[in-house]
Amino acid sequence: MSKRLTFLRASGVGGRVPAWKTLLLISALPLLACHPAFADPAAHQAVAIKYAKSVPLTDVIDEMLPYFVRNVPVRERRRVAEEVRKRLDQARIMQTHVEILMSIYSTEELDALAAFYSSPVGRSIHSKRWQVPDNHWRFREEVERAVKQAQDELAVEATK
């Protein structure tokens, strides 16, 4: 038997996997190990819960409720929002949140996010997160203005 590293057959017909493919696979293994699917499930879930709790679920719900009751008459919104809040299955919402986090982030990433959002700076940034989309229109208008200006300049240059 050859001392060459042989791995899987390249196809059902036979033949060896080229050395570069073998090296690529071997070099990719550490990256694959970081993927959430390869994490210790219990540790991954514990860190996901830690991160999810770093931003209280009640805060997130309180920020979302005005959107969900926006079609309720103004004088009834506060009462309806309170009733909805009381009836929410927060345990189920938290479980769904944790499952989503686990499917996206590695254990290491969740641990870093939990540490960050538990810090004073992280809490401050979290409290301002809705300001970004609220002000996105200003950024979009500036980009549109700059693109139009560049197009106008190109049109002038093309006529010279």
C-alpha positions as CSV (number, residue, x, y, z in Angstrom):
1,M,0.0,0.0,0.0
2,S,1.3,3.4,-0.9
3,K,2.4,5.7,1.9
4,R,0.5,8.5,0.2
5,L,-2.4,9.9,2.1
6,T,-5.5,8.5,0.5
7,F,-8.9,9.5,1.6
8,L,-12.3,9.0,0.1
9,R,-12.7,8.0,-3.5
10,A,-13.3,11.0,-5.7
11,S,-16.2,9.2,-7.3
12,G,-17.9,5.9,-7.3
13,V,-15.8,4.9,-10.3
14,G,-12.5,5.1,-8.4
15,G,-9.5,7.2,-8.3
16,R,-7.9,9.2,-5.5
17,V,-8.8,12.5,-4.3
18,P,-6.1,15.0,-5.4
19,A,-3.7,16.1,-2.7
20,W,-4.9,19.7,-2.8
21,K,-8.5,18.6,-2.0
22,T,-7.3,16.5,0.9
23,L,-5.3,19.4,2.3
24,L,-8.2,21.7,1.8
25,L,-10.5,19.4,3.7
26,I,-8.0,19.0,6.5
27,S,-7.4,22.7,6.8
28,A,-11.2,23.3,6.9
29,L,-11.8,21.0,9.8
30,P,-11.0,23.7,12.5
31,L,-13.4,26.1,10.8
32,L,-16.1,23.4,10.7
33,A,-15.6,22.7,14.4
34,C,-16.6,26.3,15.1
35,H,-20.0,25.9,13.4
36,P,-22.9,25.7,15.8
37,A,-23.9,22.3,14.5
38,F,-20.6,20.8,16.0
39,A,-20.9,22.4,19.4
40,D,-21.6,20.5,22.6
41,P,-25.4,20.9,22.7
42,A,-25.7,21.5,26.4
43,A,-22.9,24.0,26.6
44,H,-24.2,25.7,23.4
45,Q,-27.7,26.0,24.9
46,A,-26.5,27.3,28.2
47,V,-24.5,30.1,26.6
48,A,-27.5,30.9,24.3
49,I,-29.7,31.2,27.3
50,K,-27.0,33.4,29.0
51,Y,-27.0,35.7,26.0
52,A,-30.8,35.8,25.7
53,K,-31.1,36.8,29.3
54,S,-28.5,39.5,28.9
55,V,-31.2,41.5,27.2
56,P,-34.4,41.1,29.3
57,L,-37.2,39.6,27.2
58,T,-39.6,42.0,28.7
59,D,-37.6,44.9,27.3
60,V,-37.7,43.4,23.8
61,I,-41.5,42.7,24.1
62,D,-42.2,46.2,25.4
63,E,-40.3,47.7,22.4
64,M,-42.2,45.5,19.9
65,L,-45.8,45.9,21.4
66,P,-46.4,49.4,20.0
67,Y,-45.9,48.0,16.5
68,F,-48.3,45.1,17.1
69,V,-51.1,47.4,18.5
70,R,-50.7,50.2,16.0
71,N,-54.1,49.4,14.4
72,V,-55.9,49.6,17.7
73,P,-57.6,53.0,18.4
74,V,-55.2,55.3,20.2
75,R,-57.2,55.5,23.4
76,E,-57.3,51.7,23.7
77,R,-53.6,50.9,22.8
78,R,-52.2,51.0,26.3
79,R,-54.9,48.8,27.7
80,V,-54.7,46.3,24.8
81,A,-50.9,46.2,25.0
82,E,-51.1,45.4,28.8
83,E,-53.6,42.6,28.2
84,V,-51.5,41.2,25.4
85,R,-48.3,41.4,27.6
86,K,-50.1,39.4,30.3
87,R,-51.2,36.7,28.0
88,L,-47.9,36.1,26.2
89,D,-46.2,32.7,26.6
90,Q,-42.8,34.1,27.5
91,A,-41.3,30.7,28.1
92,R,-42.2,29.7,24.5
93,I,-40.9,33.0,23.1
94,M,-37.6,32.5,25.0
95,Q,-37.3,28.9,23.8
96,T,-37.8,30.0,20.2
97,H,-35.3,32.8,20.7
98,V,-32.7,30.4,22.1
99,E,-33.2,28.0,19.3
100,I,-32.7,30.7,16.7
101,L,-29.6,32.0,18.5
102,M,-28.2,28.4,18.6
103,S,-28.7,28.0,14.9
104,I,-26.9,31.2,14.0
105,Y,-24.1,31.6,16.5
106,S,-21.3,29.4,17.8
107,T,-20.8,28.9,21.5
108,E,-17.8,31.2,21.4
109,E,-19.8,34.0,19.7
110,L,-22.7,33.6,22.1
111,D,-20.4,33.9,25.0
112,A,-18.8,37.0,23.6
113,L,-22.3,38.5,22.9
114,A,-23.5,37.7,26.4
115,A,-20.4,39.4,27.9
116,F,-20.8,42.4,25.7
117,Y,-24.5,43.0,26.2
118,S,-24.1,42.4,30.0
119,S,-21.6,45.3,30.1
120,P,-22.6,48.9,30.6
121,V,-21.5,49.8,27.0
122,G,-23.4,46.8,25.6
123,R,-26.6,47.8,27.5
124,S,-26.2,51.4,26.2
125,I,-25.8,50.2,22.6
126,H,-28.7,47.9,23.0
127,S,-30.9,50.7,24.2
128,K,-30.1,52.7,21.1
129,R,-30.6,49.9,18.5
130,W,-33.9,51.3,17.3
131,Q,-32.4,54.6,16.5
132,V,-30.5,53.1,13.5
133,P,-33.5,52.1,11.5
134,D,-35.3,55.2,12.5
135,N,-32.5,57.3,11.0
136,H,-31.7,55.0,8.1
137,W,-33.8,57.2,5.7
138,R,-31.3,60.1,6.2
139,F,-28.4,57.8,5.2
140,R,-30.3,56.4,2.2
141,E,-31.2,60.0,1.0
142,E,-27.5,61.0,1.3
143,V,-26.4,57.9,-0.7
144,E,-29.1,58.6,-3.4
145,R,-27.9,62.3,-3.6
146,A,-24.3,61.2,-4.0
147,V,-25.2,58.6,-6.7
148,K,-27.2,61.2,-8.6
149,Q,-24.4,63.7,-8.4
150,A,-21.9,61.1,-9.7
151,Q,-24.3,60.1,-12.5
152,D,-24.7,63.8,-13.5
153,E,-21.0,64.3,-13.5
154,L,-20.5,61.2,-15.7
155,A,-23.2,62.5,-18.1
156,V,-21.4,65.8,-18.4
157,E,-18.0,64.1,-19.0
158,A,-19.6,61.9,-21.6
159,T,-20.8,64.9,-23.6
160,K,-17.3,66.5,-23.8
